[in-house]
Amino acid sequence: MRIPSGFLCFFMMLTLSGVSAQVADDCLNAIPICSNTPVNGGTSGYGIDDFNNAPNSGCLEPTITGYIESNSAWYRFRTSATGQLGFNIGFDSMEDWDFALYRASDCATLGDPIRCNFFDNSDEDTYMGVGEDPTGNTTNVQYEDWIQVAPGEDYYLLINNFSNSNSGFSIQFSGQIFETNPNDALDCSIINNLLGAPIAACDNETIILDASTNNALGYTWYSDTGSGYQVLMGETAATLSVTISALYRVQVAMPAPPNIISEVQVAFSIAPTTAPLADEAVCVESGMYDLAQKDTEALGMQDPATHMVSYHSSLADATNGINALPKQYSVTTGTENIYVRVSSLENPRCFDASEQFTLEGVITPDLIFEDTIYICENTLGEPIGELFPNAQYTYSWDTGETTPSILVTQAGQYTLTVTNTASGLNCVASRTVTVVVSEIPVISEVLIDDLQTSNTVEIINGVAGNFEYQLDTGPFQPSSIFTDVSPGMHTVTINDLNGCGSVSETIIVVGFSTFFTPNGDGTNDFWQVLGIETLQEPLVQIYDRFGKLLTVMEEDNLGWDGTYNGTPVPASDYWFKISYLDTSDQRVEAKYVNNHFSLIR
C-alpha cells in the first residue's frame, strides 16, 4: 500500500472543461492541449511501454501490470506566459490515479518528472494535481507544489489509473498565468491539423467546421457523442455546421493515398440569458447601493454557482466584459443606466448583455439651518427651521406643526423631519433645534479695587448668557474687568450679544484706607476718602456698628479724627456711605460704596 504525504493550500483555479476527448495511451501520440481546449478523458489500457521496462520514473513505480503504466493517457502543452502554473485532475473518489509531469520537448528525452504523485487514494479525495485542491482540502496528499513557468516551455503530462477501474477524469488548469493571460496562457500553435484546435462554444451559436482541401474527391463526416464515431448521413460537403458537443471527424478522399483524417472536439456551454430587471431608486444620503441584490433578478432560474453577474456603465463595456462596476456602488443624484452582463463560469465567452435597468439617486434633504437659537424673554415669537423651503418636500415638527418653520417663545428642543418622496421612496432627514432664552443682564454688584490713582473695576452679572461690557463710552469688551480706572463717577454697561437688551449703572470709584490710628503720632491720624473731589457736593457719613451716625464729612474736610462730639470713640469697625448731587441736582447715594474700615488705638 502506498503512503500519503504532506499538503498545500489552495490558491485560485481557472478551468478548462468540456466533454469526452480522445485519449492517447502512448507518449508519441500525446494529445496537444492549449488555453481553449476542454479536457475530459478516460483510460483503457496502454500501448507500448514508454519507459522501456524501467523500474521507476520519479515517484512512479510498476503497477499491477508489471510496468509503470497500467491505464494511461498522455497530453502535452506549451506555456506562453511567465508565472505560476498548476492543474487539477478530477475523478471518482473510489478510484486511484497517479500522475507525472515532465518538462521536455519530445518523448525520447523525458528525463525525470518535475512533479510526480504516486500516493493512493485511501482518503477518497476527488482531485489530485499541482497547486492546491480546489475544494479547499489542505490535507490532500495527492497535490504537489506549484511550478514556475516561462514562455515557450514544453511539458508532457502522464495520467495513469492504478486501480484498473475508472470512470474517466477531467483536467482543469489553474495558477497566476491564467489571471495575467486568461486567453493565451497555453500556446495553441502546437495543435496543427486540418480542423484546427478544439473549440469551446456557446449553445446559441453554430460552429462551422471547414475541411476544404485542394483536389479532394469527397468528404465523409463522423461524430462521437460518447459511443464511438458514427457516420453523419448526408453530410458530404467540405464544411459541417455543428450545434452539439461531440468529437467530429472528417475523412477527405484524395486522388492518391493516404486519405486525410482529421478530428476536432467541439464543446458547447449553455449560453446564459439575462432576465428583465426592474428599475431602482435609492436615497443618496448614504451614497451606496449594493448591486449584488440584483443578481438573483438577473439570473432568474439559472444557477448562481455556474454563472456570474456583472454591472457596467455602458453597453460596450458589458459586451466586452470590461470595467465592471463595484458591487458596492456609489450613487449620485439623478438617473443612470446600468448595463447587466450574465456570463458562464464554465466558458466566459458565453454571455448575455441584453438587459439594463435605471438607477435613480433620490435627494435626501440637506438641513443646514441653525441648530441653536437664542430668544429674548417676553418675545412674541422667533422663527426656527427651514426659512427657504422646497415645495416638493413635506415638513413635520415633533410639536405637531407641518410647516417648514415655526415661531417659538419658550426654551427647549424642537425637531423638524423633512421628507422627499420620489420614485416610491421616502428620503428622510431630521434636525433638532435647541432654543435658549437669553435673559436681560442684571448688574448685581460692582467690585472696585481702589485706593489708588489707577483702579480696577469688575462688574458682576446676575444672569448667565452671552454678554459684552463697556466702561463709560469706551469700546465693548468680552471681559467684565476694567483696569486703570480713574477715581470719580463712571457708567458701566452690560449688553446682551443675542440682542436682548442692555443695562447701565453709575458707579463711584473712590479710595479709602482700611484702617487708621488716631494717636497723634502724625501718621494715619485721620481717616478720609480720596477722589470725592470729582463729585458734586459729596457727603461722607460714618456710622458705628449699631447704625448710629457719628459724623458727616464734606469735600473740604481733612478727615475723621475718630471722635464723636469731641470724645474719642473706641477701637472698632466703622461703616460709611457716600452721597452726591447727580446731573439733575438730585442727591443720590453712591451704589456699591458701602464699606467699612477699622479704628485702631
ZAROMAR-919802 format. One record per residue (C-alpha): x negated, y negated, z. Coordinates in nm, 3 decimals. Last residue first. Layout:
BEGIN
<<X, Y, Z>> ...
***
This chain:
BEGIN
<<0.582, -10.257, 6.917>> <<0.704, -10.104, 6.590>> <<1.011, -10.229, 6.403>> <<1.104, -9.980, 6.132>> <<1.278, -10.035, 5.798>> <<1.613, -9.951, 5.649>> <<1.786, -9.952, 5.315>> <<2.089, -10.082, 5.146>> <<1.972, -10.202, 4.806>> <<2.159, -9.963, 4.563>> <<2.407, -10.236, 4.484>> <<2.338, -10.602, 4.559>> <<2.635, -10.762, 4.728>> <<2.820, -11.021, 4.532>> <<2.889, -11.389, 4.592>> <<3.080, -11.532, 4.299>> <<2.914, -11.818, 4.117>> <<3.028, -11.686, 3.778>> <<2.671, -11.583, 3.687>> <<2.637, -11.398, 4.016>> <<2.570, -11.555, 4.354>> <<2.362, -11.343, 4.591>> <<2.385, -11.068, 4.853>> <<2.121, -10.848, 5.015>> <<2.182, -10.593, 5.291>> <<1.956, -10.476, 5.574>> <<1.911, -10.193, 5.823>> <<1.698, -10.158, 6.136>> <<1.502, -9.866, 6.280>> <<1.373, -9.901, 6.637>> <<1.132, -10.092, 6.863>> <<1.346, -10.305, 7.094>> <<1.473, -10.653, 7.011>> <<1.276, -10.957, 7.119>> <<1.500, -11.238, 7.258>> <<1.517, -11.567, 7.069>> <<1.879, -11.531, 6.968>> <<1.790, -11.184, 6.842>> <<1.420, -11.130, 6.787>> <<1.206, -10.917, 6.548>> <<1.025, -11.207, 6.374>> <<1.235, -11.199, 6.062>> <<1.090, -11.356, 5.751>> <<0.946, -11.689, 5.632>> <<1.293, -11.803, 5.531>> <<1.307, -12.005, 5.209>> <<1.548, -11.769, 5.029>> <<1.783, -11.729, 5.325>> <<1.765, -11.490, 5.617>> <<2.063, -11.383, 5.826>> <<2.007, -11.237, 6.173>> <<2.112, -10.966, 6.419>> <<2.438, -10.841, 6.271>> <<2.551, -10.547, 6.484>> <<2.604, -10.234, 6.276>> <<2.525, -9.986, 6.554>> <<2.180, -9.903, 6.414>> <<2.086, -10.268, 6.420>> <<2.170, -10.501, 6.139>> <<1.977, -10.746, 5.917>> <<2.150, -10.965, 5.655>> <<1.946, -11.107, 5.364>> <<2.104, -11.394, 5.170>> <<2.021, -11.498, 4.814>> <<2.124, -11.838, 4.676>> <<2.069, -11.744, 4.309>> <<1.821, -11.459, 4.273>> <<1.463, -11.468, 4.143>> <<1.349, -11.598, 4.484>> <<1.459, -11.261, 4.619>> <<1.128, -11.117, 4.496>> <<0.979, -11.011, 4.827>> <<1.196, -10.927, 5.125>> <<1.053, -11.011, 5.468>> <<0.949, -10.857, 5.802>> <<0.726, -11.085, 6.012>> <<0.430, -11.013, 6.240>> <<0.274, -10.776, 5.986>> <<-0.075, -10.900, 6.080>> <<-0.130, -11.223, 6.273>> <<-0.187, -11.048, 6.604>> <<0.137, -11.186, 6.748>> <<0.291, -10.852, 6.832>> <<0.568, -10.846, 6.565>> <<0.465, -10.511, 6.413>> <<0.638, -10.445, 6.075>> <<0.771, -10.139, 5.894>> <<0.895, -10.019, 5.554>> <<0.784, -10.343, 5.397>> <<1.011, -10.495, 5.139>> <<1.021, -10.541, 4.763>> <<1.305, -10.638, 4.534>> <<1.466, -10.499, 4.219>> <<1.832, -10.589, 4.208>> <<2.068, -10.389, 3.991>> <<2.345, -10.478, 3.750>> <<2.526, -10.174, 3.616>> <<2.623, -10.056, 3.268>> <<2.835, -9.767, 3.136>> <<2.861, -9.613, 2.789>> <<3.116, -9.440, 2.574>> <<3.200, -9.101, 2.420>> <<2.989, -9.136, 2.108>> <<2.813, -8.800, 2.141>> <<2.492, -8.974, 2.243>> <<2.664, -9.105, 2.558>> <<2.503, -9.439, 2.658>> <<2.373, -9.522, 3.006>> <<2.292, -9.889, 3.073>> <<2.078, -10.067, 3.334>> <<2.101, -10.447, 3.385>> <<1.832, -10.628, 3.581>> <<1.807, -10.883, 3.864>> <<1.469, -10.959, 4.017>> <<1.128, -10.798, 4.052>> <<0.953, -10.686, 3.730>> <<0.990, -10.328, 3.601>> <<0.659, -10.168, 3.501>> <<0.823, -9.829, 3.473>> <<1.166, -9.708, 3.365>> <<1.298, -9.358, 3.438>> <<1.619, -9.224, 3.281>> <<1.429, -9.073, 2.989>> <<1.589, -9.037, 2.643>> <<1.517, -9.402, 2.556>> <<1.726, -9.697, 2.440>> <<1.534, -10.006, 2.340>> <<1.523, -10.312, 2.563>> <<1.817, -10.545, 2.622>> <<1.830, -10.496, 3.002>> <<1.698, -10.148, 3.074>> <<1.843, -9.877, 2.849>> <<1.912, -9.503, 2.879>> <<2.018, -9.225, 2.642>> <<2.262, -8.944, 2.710>> <<2.351, -8.586, 2.615>> <<2.560, -8.434, 2.893>> <<2.584, -8.366, 3.264>> <<2.757, -8.614, 3.497>> <<2.651, -8.837, 3.791>> <<2.356, -8.994, 3.615>> <<2.075, -9.108, 3.846>> <<1.889, -9.407, 3.701>> <<1.523, -9.426, 3.800>> <<1.347, -9.762, 3.842>> <<0.971, -9.802, 3.887>> <<0.821, -10.136, 3.993>> <<0.544, -10.362, 3.866>> <<0.480, -10.655, 4.108>> <<0.502, -10.425, 4.407>> <<0.735, -10.348, 4.691>> <<0.948, -10.126, 4.467>> <<1.024, -9.769, 4.382>> <<1.388, -9.818, 4.299>> <<1.625, -9.523, 4.274>> <<1.953, -9.611, 4.112>> <<2.252, -9.402, 4.210>> <<2.578, -9.258, 4.079>> <<2.570, -9.428, 3.743>> <<2.850, -9.242, 3.564>> <<2.848, -9.135, 3.201>> <<3.175, -9.069, 3.017>> <<3.220, -8.694, 2.985>> <<3.143, -8.491, 2.669>> <<3.386, -8.202, 2.635>> <<3.218, -7.907, 2.462>> <<3.382, -7.712, 2.180>> <<3.209, -7.390, 2.072>> <<3.303, -7.297, 1.717>> <<3.310, -6.929, 1.622>> <<3.259, -6.817, 1.262>> <<3.419, -6.529, 1.071>> <<3.371, -6.387, 0.721>> <<3.594, -6.149, 0.525>> <<3.589, -6.005, 0.177>> <<3.932, -5.846, 0.125>> <<3.906, -5.631, -0.185>> <<4.166, -5.526, -0.442>> <<3.997, -5.716, -0.723>> <<3.997, -6.037, -0.517>> <<4.099, -6.148, -0.167>> <<3.858, -6.396, -0.009>> <<3.924, -6.408, 0.365>> <<3.822, -6.668, 0.624>> <<3.839, -6.598, 0.999>> <<3.805, -6.900, 1.231>> <<3.713, -6.851, 1.597>> <<3.765, -7.121, 1.865>> <<3.561, -7.129, 2.185>> <<3.648, -7.366, 2.466>> <<3.674, -7.734, 2.564>> <<4.005, -7.909, 2.509>> <<4.141, -8.165, 2.264>> <<4.108, -7.973, 1.938>> <<4.241, -8.058, 1.591>> <<4.242, -7.769, 1.339>> <<4.067, -7.683, 1.015>> <<4.123, -7.439, 0.726>> <<4.489, -7.399, 0.828>> <<4.642, -7.073, 0.949>> <<4.686, -7.158, 1.318>> <<4.734, -6.872, 1.565>> <<4.473, -6.961, 1.826>> <<4.239, -6.695, 1.690>> <<4.230, -6.904, 1.376>> <<4.325, -6.775, 1.028>> <<4.231, -6.902, 0.684>> <<4.307, -6.766, 0.337>> <<4.076, -6.829, 0.044>> <<4.151, -6.923, -0.317>> <<4.207, -7.294, -0.232>> <<3.853, -7.319, -0.101>> <<3.837, -7.553, 0.197>> <<3.628, -7.871, 0.242>> <<3.680, -7.951, 0.612>> <<3.629, -7.591, 0.719>> <<3.646, -7.573, 1.097>> <<3.683, -7.843, 1.364>> <<3.884, -8.168, 1.369>> <<3.884, -8.386, 1.685>> <<4.201, -8.460, 1.878>> <<4.363, -8.749, 2.067>> <<4.057, -8.765, 2.287>> <<4.111, -8.805, 2.663>> <<3.755, -8.700, 2.737>> <<3.529, -8.703, 2.436>> <<3.454, -8.417, 2.200>> <<3.128, -8.236, 2.130>> <<3.123, -7.968, 1.859>> <<2.902, -7.657, 1.833>> <<2.947, -7.419, 1.538>> <<2.909, -7.685, 1.272>> <<3.038, -7.581, 0.929>> <<2.836, -7.331, 0.724>> <<3.084, -7.053, 0.651>> <<2.993, -6.863, 0.334>> <<3.299, -6.673, 0.215>> <<3.216, -6.323, 0.082>> <<3.203, -6.351, -0.293>> <<3.318, -6.049, -0.493>> <<3.048, -5.866, -0.688>> <<3.208, -5.676, -0.973>> <<3.071, -5.350, -1.106>> <<3.211, -5.257, -1.445>> <<3.207, -4.899, -1.568>> <<3.028, -4.708, -1.842>> <<3.066, -4.386, -2.036>> <<2.910, -4.240, -2.349>> <<2.564, -4.162, -2.215>> <<2.575, -3.783, -2.245>> <<2.270, -3.567, -2.205>> <<2.091, -3.259, -2.332>> <<1.731, -3.358, -2.394>> <<1.682, -3.321, -2.016>> <<1.693, -2.941, -2.063>> <<1.753, -2.736, -1.750>> <<1.825, -3.045, -1.540>> <<2.096, -3.137, -1.788>> <<2.168, -3.507, -1.823>> <<2.452, -3.739, -1.724>> <<2.382, -4.102, -1.821>> <<2.602, -4.387, -1.697>> <<2.597, -4.751, -1.812>> <<2.679, -5.019, -1.553>> <<2.842, -5.333, -1.692>> <<2.822, -5.650, -1.484>> <<3.077, -5.875, -1.313>> <<3.006, -6.173, -1.090>> <<2.821, -6.235, -0.764>> <<2.512, -6.021, -0.724>> <<2.480, -5.654, -0.629>> <<2.158, -5.489, -0.514>> <<2.171, -5.120, -0.597>> <<2.093, -4.842, -0.352>> <<2.096, -4.577, -0.626>> <<1.806, -4.759, -0.789>> <<1.876, -4.840, -1.155>> <<1.721, -4.610, -1.414>> <<1.471, -4.785, -1.638>> <<1.457, -4.510, -1.902>> <<1.679, -4.222, -2.018>> <<1.670, -4.327, -2.381>> <<2.047, -4.337, -2.416>> <<2.092, -4.498, -2.074>> <<1.826, -4.759, -2.151>> <<1.985, -4.840, -2.486>> <<2.331, -4.861, -2.329>> <<2.205, -5.128, -2.090>> <<2.182, -5.183, -1.713>> <<2.134, -4.816, -1.632>> <<2.269, -4.550, -1.398>> <<2.150, -4.191, -1.356>> <<2.336, -3.866, -1.298>> <<2.151, -3.534, -1.291>> <<2.293, -3.195, -1.369>> <<2.232, -2.834, -1.263>> <<2.294, -2.864, -0.887>> <<2.566, -3.124, -0.944>> <<2.775, -2.852, -1.116>> <<3.018, -2.998, -1.369>> <<3.386, -3.030, -1.275>> <<3.386, -3.412, -1.297>> <<3.024, -3.517, -1.322>> <<3.084, -3.894, -1.346>> <<3.328, -3.902, -1.053>> <<3.100, -3.692, -0.838>> <<2.805, -3.919, -0.915>> <<2.994, -4.246, -0.841>> <<2.900, -4.237, -0.470>> <<2.537, -4.229, -0.580>> <<2.569, -4.592, -0.695>> <<2.548, -4.708, -0.334>> <<2.619, -5.083, -0.346>> <<2.408, -5.344, -0.168>> <<2.436, -5.724, -0.134>> <<2.553, -5.709, 0.228>> <<2.766, -6.022, 0.176>> <<2.832, -5.923, -0.186>> <<3.173, -5.774, -0.130>> <<3.214, -5.487, -0.372>> <<3.424, -5.417, -0.679>> <<3.434, -5.101, -0.886>> <<3.564, -4.996, -1.226>> <<3.681, -4.638, -1.255>> <<3.462, -4.384, -1.431>> <<3.551, -4.168, -1.729>> <<3.392, -3.822, -1.718>> <<3.045, -3.778, -1.862>> <<2.989, -3.467, -2.066>> <<2.684, -3.247, -2.029>> <<2.541, -3.037, -2.313>> <<2.503, -2.674, -2.208>> <<2.161, -2.550, -2.298>> <<2.088, -2.373, -2.623>> <<1.778, -2.159, -2.661>> <<1.637, -2.088, -3.007>> <<1.351, -1.838, -3.031>> <<1.164, -1.805, -3.356>> <<1.055, -1.518, -3.572>> <<0.872, -1.488, -3.904>> <<0.833, -1.204, -4.149>> <<0.669, -1.275, -4.487>> <<0.668, -0.991, -4.736>> <<0.336, -0.823, -4.799>> <<0.349, -0.760, -5.079>> <<0.378, -0.919, -5.422>> <<0.666, -1.118, -5.564>> <<0.765, -1.221, -5.205>> <<1.075, -1.129, -5.006>> <<1.106, -1.358, -4.703>> <<1.222, -1.178, -4.393>> <<1.369, -1.413, -4.134>> <<1.401, -1.351, -3.765>> <<1.604, -1.531, -3.501>> <<1.588, -1.472, -3.126>> <<1.908, -1.594, -2.967>> <<2.100, -1.886, -2.819>> <<2.397, -1.963, -3.042>> <<2.458, -2.266, -3.268>> <<2.249, -2.173, -3.571>> <<2.240, -2.308, -3.927>> <<2.011, -2.099, -4.147>> <<1.791, -2.220, -4.430>> <<1.632, -2.043, -4.727>> <<1.967, -1.892, -4.813>> <<2.058, -1.525, -4.775>> <<2.300, -1.529, -4.481>> <<2.589, -1.311, -4.599>> <<2.558, -1.061, -4.318>> <<2.331, -1.163, -4.034>> <<2.124, -0.848, -3.990>> <<2.093, -0.736, -3.629>> <<1.778, -0.756, -3.419>> <<1.790, -0.583, -3.083>> <<2.045, -0.570, -2.803>> <<1.980, -0.902, -2.629>> <<2.108, -1.174, -2.860>> <<1.879, -1.074, -3.146>> <<1.944, -1.240, -3.482>> <<1.844, -1.148, -3.836>> <<1.816, -1.336, -4.168>> <<1.723, -1.197, -4.508>> <<1.576, -1.432, -4.770>> <<1.508, -1.386, -5.139>> <<1.252, -1.380, -5.422>> <<1.025, -1.648, -5.269>> <<0.802, -1.826, -5.522>> <<0.738, -2.117, -5.284>> <<0.872, -2.064, -4.933>> <<1.166, -2.229, -4.756>> <<1.211, -2.069, -4.414>> <<1.407, -2.358, -4.255>> <<1.605, -2.305, -3.937>> <<1.870, -2.575, -3.897>> <<1.984, -2.628, -3.536>> <<2.339, -2.750, -3.478>> <<2.412, -2.980, -3.186>> <<2.664, -2.983, -2.902>> <<2.511, -2.673, -2.741>> <<2.186, -2.855, -2.672>> <<1.850, -2.735, -2.799>> <<1.524, -2.583, -2.680>> <<1.338, -2.453, -2.985>> <<1.058, -2.202, -3.001>> <<0.775, -2.320, -3.225>> <<0.783, -2.311, -3.601>> <<0.987, -2.107, -3.844>> <<0.692, -2.026, -4.074>> <<0.434, -1.984, -3.806>> <<0.189, -2.199, -3.612>> <<0.229, -2.200, -3.236>> <<-0.110, -2.318, -3.108>> <<-0.007, -2.673, -3.207>> <<0.238, -2.677, -2.916>> <<-0.017, -2.806, -2.665>> <<0.104, -2.798, -2.305>> <<0.160, -3.118, -2.106>> <<0.331, -3.259, -2.417>> <<0.681, -3.372, -2.322>> <<0.658, -3.438, -1.947>> <<0.304, -3.579, -1.964>> <<0.241, -3.762, -1.633>> <<0.505, -3.565, -1.442>> <<0.440, -3.233, -1.618>> <<0.067, -3.288, -1.559>> <<0.134, -3.304, -1.184>> <<0.248, -2.945, -1.144>> <<0.501, -2.689, -1.257>> <<0.561, -2.430, -1.528>> <<0.859, -2.193, -1.510>> <<0.824, -1.837, -1.633>> <<1.116, -1.594, -1.617>> <<1.122, -1.222, -1.543>> <<1.279, -0.898, -1.653>> <<1.491, -0.628, -1.492>> <<1.207, -0.405, -1.385>> <<1.130, -0.057, -1.262>> <<0.776, 0.065, -1.335>> <<0.692, -0.061, -0.984>> <<0.371, -0.241, -1.083>> <<0.517, -0.475, -1.346>> <<0.237, -0.677, -1.505>> <<0.223, -1.042, -1.611>> <<-0.101, -1.135, -1.789>> <<-0.163, -1.503, -1.866>> <<-0.429, -1.617, -2.113>> <<-0.556, -1.977, -2.099>> <<-0.714, -2.223, -2.344>> <<-0.845, -2.567, -2.235>> <<-0.798, -2.855, -2.482>> <<-0.710, -3.128, -2.232>> <<-0.828, -3.075, -1.873>> <<-0.694, -2.855, -1.593>> <<-0.706, -2.845, -1.214>> <<-0.557, -2.526, -1.075>> <<-0.309, -2.495, -0.789>> <<-0.392, -2.229, -0.531>> <<-0.242, -1.878, -0.543>> <<0.108, -1.756, -0.454>> <<0.213, -1.397, -0.384>> <<0.164, -1.432, -0.010>> <<0.497, -1.617, 0.031>> <<0.477, -1.767, 0.380>> <<0.547, -2.127, 0.275>> <<0.891, -2.044, 0.135>> <<1.006, -2.378, -0.009>> <<1.228, -2.212, -0.267>> <<0.999, -2.343, -0.543>> <<0.709, -2.131, -0.405>> <<0.395, -2.341, -0.437>> <<0.105, -2.364, -0.680>> <<0.019, -2.060, -0.888>> <<0.259, -1.769, -0.918>> <<0.505, -1.542, -0.746>> <<0.879, -1.577, -0.700>> <<1.177, -1.374, -0.577>> <<1.035, -1.256, -0.246>> <<1.122, -0.910, -0.109>> <<0.876, -0.931, 0.183>> <<0.731, -0.593, 0.079>> <<0.648, -0.748, -0.257>> <<0.301, -0.602, -0.301>> <<-0.011, -0.808, -0.334>> <<-0.210, -0.802, -0.661>> <<-0.242, -1.178, -0.725>> <<-0.500, -1.343, -0.952>> <<-0.616, -1.693, -1.037>> <<-0.938, -1.775, -1.223>> <<-0.934, -1.429, -1.385>> <<-1.271, -1.268, -1.455>> <<-1.407, -1.271, -1.810>> <<-1.157, -1.290, -2.095>> <<-1.420, -1.278, -2.368>> <<-1.275, -1.038, -2.626>> <<-0.922, -1.168, -2.567>> <<-0.995, -1.511, -2.706>> <<-1.034, -1.875, -2.588>> <<-1.062, -1.802, -2.216>> <<-0.946, -1.936, -1.878>> <<-0.778, -1.623, -1.746>> <<-0.466, -1.599, -1.527>> <<-0.376, -1.270, -1.358>> <<-0.034, -1.148, -1.249>> <<0.137, -0.883, -1.039>> <<0.500, -0.770, -1.002>> <<0.692, -0.550, -0.757>> <<1.072, -0.532, -0.780>> <<1.346, -0.548, -0.517>> <<1.346, -0.932, -0.511>> <<1.430, -0.947, -0.883>> <<1.200, -1.180, -1.074>> <<1.077, -1.539, -1.107>> <<0.728, -1.632, -1.219>> <<0.645, -1.985, -1.101>> <<0.369, -2.190, -1.261>> <<0.092, -2.430, -1.166>> <<-0.103, -2.719, -1.308>> <<-0.272, -3.024, -1.152>> <<-0.433, -3.288, -1.367>> <<-0.567, -3.372, -1.710>> <<-0.349, -3.332, -2.017>> <<-0.303, -3.124, -2.333>> <<-0.338, -2.772, -2.193>> <<-0.341, -2.462, -2.416>> <<-0.120, -2.156, -2.372>> <<-0.137, -1.776, -2.399>> <<0.104, -1.503, -2.301>> <<0.066, -1.129, -2.238>> <<0.332, -0.893, -2.103>> <<0.250, -0.567, -1.926>> <<0.422, -0.258, -1.793>> <<0.149, -0.035, -1.642>> <<-0.175, -0.226, -1.684>> <<-0.489, -0.181, -1.473>> <<-0.509, 0.181, -1.587>> <<-0.444, 0.507, -1.402>> <<-0.078, 0.481, -1.497>> <<0.025, 0.445, -1.131>> <<-0.172, 0.118, -1.122>> <<-0.546, 0.056, -1.153>> <<-0.668, -0.256, -0.971>> <<-0.614, -0.627, -1.029>> <<-0.791, -0.866, -0.787>> <<-1.044, -0.978, -1.049>> <<-1.017, -0.726, -1.329>> <<-1.064, -0.377, -1.190>> <<-1.187, -0.021, -1.257>> <<-1.236, -0.093, -1.630>> <<-1.076, 0.160, -1.867>> <<-1.132, -0.069, -2.166>> <<-0.960, -0.372, -2.005>> <<-0.702, -0.433, -2.280>> <<-0.589, -0.072, -2.262>> <<-0.383, -0.048, -2.581>> <<-0.012, -0.097, -2.576>> <<0.175, -0.135, -2.250>> <<0.502, -0.007, -2.108>> <<0.833, -0.186, -2.123>> <<0.816, -0.543, -2.000>> <<1.061, -0.829, -1.971>> <<1.097, -1.187, -2.077>> <<1.234, -1.531, -2.016>> <<1.037, -1.823, -2.149>> <<1.172, -2.149, -2.293>> <<0.900, -2.316, -2.501>> <<0.917, -2.696, -2.519>> <<0.584, -2.755, -2.345>> <<0.399, -2.466, -2.506>> <<0.394, -2.089, -2.530>> <<0.190, -1.859, -2.753>> <<0.275, -1.488, -2.724>> <<-0.030, -1.271, -2.674>> <<-0.076, -1.033, -2.971>> <<-0.445, -0.970, -2.907>> <<-0.372, -0.942, -2.532>> <<-0.143, -0.645, -2.584>> <<0.206, -0.585, -2.446>> <<0.353, -0.879, -2.635>> <<0.714, -0.951, -2.539>> <<0.967, -1.143, -2.748>> <<1.200, -1.370, -2.559>> <<1.526, -1.345, -2.366>> <<1.698, -1.677, -2.296>> <<1.582, -2.018, -2.177>> <<1.371, -2.200, -1.920>> <<1.068, -2.422, -1.893>> <<1.093, -2.598, -1.560>> <<0.912, -2.882, -1.393>> <<0.838, -2.795, -1.032>> <<0.701, -3.003, -0.746>> <<0.470, -2.950, -0.448>> <<0.542, -2.633, -0.245>> <<0.304, -2.544, 0.039>> <<0.053, -2.255, 0.031>> <<0.028, -1.904, 0.183>> <<-0.209, -1.637, 0.309>> <<-0.245, -1.268, 0.218>> <<-0.028, -0.953, 0.195>> <<-0.186, -0.601, 0.191>> <<-0.137, -0.346, -0.091>> <<0.000, 0.000, 0.000>> 
***
